[in-house]
């Protein structure tokens, strides 16, 4: 494993743990040259899932796109990276265990919104405003009313 700081080829494993969902192994490594520490994850490579975009083109599923969307939605909110990573892992697990070989971006968006709704209302509204393409204030109000009703139940 190359060091992300100095590019040296050799490192030692300082700590090894399974992730909460038991789907990945987290390794804390230390570079043998610069002695800086970094983390790597080892995941089982599963079958390829294709994502069907709005314009009907297809591309390979990429968990980093979900991660970046969640990070943007949760920016400046009291949500840890561990919570975000856990949500991404849960979404990825749900998709991979569903047995589908193709999934629409709209279905992925709904999974993301469900996770955000449980994490943080503001992050949920931020994501929903982009995902649902809110055009005006009425769209925001409708989303807020829906969120308020679900919180009361």
VENNORBEL-V191675 format. One record per helix or strand. SS is the DSSP state (a for helix, b for strand). FROM is the first residue (numbers start at 0). TO is the last residue. If there is no record, write none. Layout:
SS & FROM & TO
SS & FROM & TO
//
This chain:
b & 10 & 17
b & 23 & 30
b & 36 & 42
b & 49 & 51
b & 57 & 59
a & 62 & 72
a & 80 & 96
b & 101 & 103
a & 104 & 118
a & 120 & 130
a & 136 & 151
//
